[in-house]
């Protein structure tokens, strides 16, 4: 059965993410305003809390499913086995919520949250998990193109729905949860239809015998059990982070942090398209015992996509005041410092996702676990110090403190991963470390120069959107000049730049010819 090429799959993912970025920017400009800092903070707290609990229940099993489907897409009973696992895990989560409420632990675990919203948050996390699994299955089957078209239609529909809710005055925390349910159910149904239409859900492949179930369970356990400790520590540390912010900062600080996190995530959309595709290629190369190919892919793509993420992050950090006002409005003015710090989170998140995929694709889950666990445990006292009030020996940083902790810890963790991957693949760690600082420094200088020029030319109080767009255009022009002069810090080769410039010139000549 034919599948799409890596280039075609990435192109569709990238295009879908670019369009999705524009649509999400509009949505993010509506939702924080429509809900207000408190309700928006409640949503980010509950969705983040249960999202981490779902990650714990997953324990790397979805990645195991992805890598196995990438290598053996026709393996009998594999999908049926994982569906059973999803049902059991979902029941465990819902029973946990019920038990916590029955034991009167709800007010301690979820401060200031009503029972209805707690269940809504749990269901939202479960549905998101299921749809993410279906999406990764589409990538593993090589059906990325159809899946991305479905995701794009979902995003357009979502924008229309959120506009309808906002204009009609019906946008509140309850309807916002229901809005997500409708979109997730619809997308999941479309994914299942795509699988069935492409012959991936036939009776033979879904048949699961007792022997097959035992074999799958053994293989999933062998892959995922080293990640159990990682998942336990991960969920506890992240829940502690958000819980501590809720206790000492309240829902408003949660709202500030949530807005900063969501805006920062825009920078990750361009590079996240490549993560599952590279993981698939790493898995296939590892199955063929071809470490040279893994090393080639790592050196070719990872520094490049780090620079792409840094390109957006540096501009957002220097334009944080305008960004906060644009997406949140004046009620989120105190989110400025959190936004400036959190803008840098996607930079090493990109490196971490791509570098981490090497560990997962090559079965080095124990090493991946050890690095993550050590770094997360070190981060616990750092969270308390940065978030807790001064009366309790903290810095009273609120959302800004939590953002600073996440950025710092991400940098340390990712570079530990890169060091181990460099040794495994026989690459230069110093080269990758140099590239991080060189590209980030150049992009920060370009963003600072563009911001300074625009602010002086148009004034600090110039019209919001025009000033933002002019600064972005000037920044992009400066960056283009830097890439032409010195492509290496941005993960590019001289021949890559020449090829890009040739393509741009040809495109401009065609447009000029067509306009005549």
Residue pairs with C-beta under 8 A, 6 or more apart in sequence:
1 198
1 199
2 142
3 141
3 142
3 143
4 12
4 142
4 143
4 144
4 145
6 277
6 281
8 145
9 139
9 142
9 144
9 145
9 277
10 273
10 274
10 277
12 144
12 145
12 148
12 149
13 144
13 148
13 273
13 274
13 277
14 270
14 273
15 148
16 148
16 149
16 151
16 152
16 273
17 269
17 270
17 272
17 273
18 269
18 270
19 152
19 155
20 151
20 152
20 155
20 269
21 266
21 269
21 270
23 155
23 156
23 158
23 159
24 155
24 266
24 269
25 266
25 327
26 159
27 158
27 159
27 162
28 259
28 262
28 263
28 266
28 327
29 326
29 327
30 162
30 163
30 166
30 171
31 40
31 162
31 171
31 176
32 40
32 255
32 259
32 327
32 328
32 329
32 332
33 328
33 329
33 331
34 165
34 166
34 171
35 43
35 171
35 172
35 173
35 176
36 255
36 331
37 251
37 252
37 255
37 256
37 331
37 332
38 251
38 252
38 255
39 172
39 173
39 251
39 255
40 255
40 258
40 259
41 250
41 251
41 252
41 253
41 254
41 255
41 256
41 257
41 258
42 112
42 113
42 117
42 173
42 251
42 254
43 121
43 173
43 176
43 177
43 258
44 254
44 255
44 257
44 258
44 261
44 262
45 110
45 113
45 242
45 246
45 251
45 254
45 258
46 110
46 113
46 117
46 118
46 120
46 121
46 124
47 121
47 124
47 125
48 238
48 242
48 258
49 110
49 121
49 239
49 242
49 243
50 93
50 121
50 122
50 124
50 125
50 126
51 125
51 128
52 234
52 235
52 238
52 239
52 242
53 93
53 96
53 125
53 235
53 239
54 89
54 93
54 125
54 126
54 128
54 129
55 231
55 234
55 235
56 231
56 232
56 234
56 235
57 89
57 92
57 93
58 89
58 129
58 231
59 224
59 227
59 228
59 231
60 223
60 224
60 227
60 230
60 231
60 360
60 365
61 82
61 85
61 220
61 223
61 224
62 129
62 132
62 133
62 136
63 279
63 360
64 219
64 220
64 223
64 224
65 78
65 82
65 133
65 136
65 137
65 140
65 220
66 136
66 137
66 139
66 140
66 276
66 279
66 280
66 283
67 140
67 223
67 279
67 280
67 283
67 360
67 361
68 75
68 78
68 219
69 75
69 78
69 79
69 137
69 140
69 141
70 140
70 279
70 280
70 283
70 284
71 283
71 284
71 287
72 78
73 140
73 141
73 142
73 200
74 205
76 204
76 205
76 207
76 208
76 212
77 205
77 206
77 207
77 208
77 209
77 212
77 213
77 216
78 216
79 137
79 200
79 201
79 205
79 206
80 206
80 207
80 208
81 208
81 212
81 213
81 216
81 217
81 220
82 133
82 216
84 208
84 213
85 220
86 129
86 130
86 133
90 126
93 122
93 125
93 126
94 119
94 122
97 118
97 119
97 122
100 106
100 109
101 115
101 118
106 113
106 115
106 118
109 243
110 118
111 243
111 246
111 247
112 246
112 250
112 251
113 121
116 174
117 173
117 174
117 177
120 174
120 177
121 177
123 177
123 181
124 177
124 180
124 181
124 184
127 180
127 181
127 184
127 185
127 188
128 180
128 184
130 184
130 188
131 184
131 187
131 188
131 191
134 187
134 188
134 191
134 192
134 195
135 147
135 151
135 191
136 276
137 191
137 195
138 144
138 146
138 147
138 191
138 194
138 195
139 147
139 276
139 277
139 280
140 280
141 195
141 198
141 200
143 194
143 195
143 198
143 200
144 277
146 194
146 198
147 191
147 194
150 187
150 190
150 191
150 194
151 187
153 190
154 183
154 186
154 187
154 190
157 183
157 186
158 179
158 183
161 179
161 182
161 183
162 171
162 179
164 170
165 171
165 175
165 176
165 179
192 201
195 201
223 363
223 365
224 365
226 365
226 366
226 368
226 369
227 365
227 368
227 369
229 369
229 373
230 368
230 369
230 372
230 373
233 372
233 373
233 376
233 377
234 372
234 376
237 376
237 377
237 379
237 380
237 383
240 380
240 383
241 383
241 387
241 402
241 405
241 406
242 254
244 383
244 384
244 387
244 388
245 253
245 254
245 257
245 387
245 398
245 399
245 402
246 253
246 254
248 387
248 388
248 389
248 394
248 396
248 398
249 387
249 398
249 399
253 398
253 399
254 399
255 332
255 335
256 332
256 334
256 335
256 338
256 398
256 399
257 335
257 338
257 342
257 398
257 399
257 402
257 403
259 324
259 327
259 328
259 332
259 335
259 339
260 335
260 338
260 339
260 341
260 342
260 343
260 399
260 403
261 342
261 345
263 316
263 323
263 324
263 327
263 339
263 342
263 343
264 313
264 316
264 339
264 342
264 343
264 344
264 345
264 346
265 346
266 312
266 316
267 309
267 312
267 313
267 316
267 343
267 346
267 347
268 309
268 346
268 349
268 350
270 305
270 308
270 309
270 312
271 305
271 306
271 308
271 309
271 346
271 350
271 353
271 354
272 350
272 353
274 301
274 305
274 354
275 353
275 354
275 357
278 297
278 301
278 354
278 357
279 357
279 360
279 361
281 293
281 297
282 294
282 297
282 357
282 358
282 361
282 362
283 361
285 291
285 293
285 294
285 297
286 294
286 361
286 362
286 363
291 424
291 425
291 426
294 358
294 361
294 362
294 425
295 425
295 426
295 427
298 354
298 355
298 358
298 421
298 425
298 427
299 427
301 354
301 491
302 351
302 354
302 355
302 432
302 491
303 432
303 435
303 439
303 490
303 491
304 490
304 491
304 492
305 350
305 354
305 491
306 347
306 348
306 350
306 351
306 354
306 435
306 436
306 439
306 491
307 435
307 439
307 443
307 489
307 490
307 491
307 492
308 350
309 346
309 347
309 349
309 350
310 347
310 439
310 440
310 443
311 443
311 479
312 346
313 343
313 344
313 345
313 346
313 347
314 343
314 440
314 443
314 444
314 446
314 447
315 443
315 447
315 450
315 471
315 472
315 475
316 323
316 339
316 343
317 339
317 340
317 343
317 344
317 444
317 447
318 444
318 447
318 448
318 450
318 451
319 447
319 451
319 468
319 471
319 472
320 336
320 339
320 340
320 343
321 336
322 464
322 467
322 468
323 339
323 468
324 332
324 333
324 335
324 336
324 339
325 332
325 333
325 464
326 464
326 465
326 468
328 335
335 399
337 400
338 398
338 399
338 400
338 402
338 403
341 400
341 403
341 404
341 407
342 403
342 406
342 407
344 407
345 403
345 406
345 407
345 410
347 440
348 407
348 410
348 411
348 414
348 415
348 436
349 410
351 414
351 418
351 436
352 410
352 413
352 414
352 417
355 414
355 417
355 418
355 421
356 368
356 417
358 364
358 421
358 424
358 425
359 365
359 367
359 368
359 417
359 420
359 421
360 368
362 424
364 424
367 420
368 417
371 413
371 416
371 417
371 420
372 413
375 409
375 412
375 413
375 416
376 409
376 413
378 409
378 412
379 405
379 409
382 405
382 408
382 409
383 401
383 402
383 405
384 394
385 393
385 394
385 395
386 394
386 395
386 397
386 401
386 402
386 404
386 405
387 394
387 395
387 396
387 397
387 398
387 401
387 402
387 405
388 394
388 395
388 396
389 396
390 396
394 401
395 401
397 404
415 433
415 436
418 429
418 432
418 433
419 429
421 427
422 428
422 429
422 432
423 429
435 488
435 489
435 491
438 488
438 489
439 489
439 490
439 491
442 482
442 486
442 489
442 490
443 479
446 475
446 478
446 479
446 482
447 475
449 478
450 471
450 472
450 474
450 475
450 478
451 471
451 475
453 474
454 462
454 467
454 470
454 471
454 474
455 462
455 467
458 466
458 467
458 470
482 490
483 490
483 492
483 497
484 497
484 501
487 493
487 494
487 496
487 497
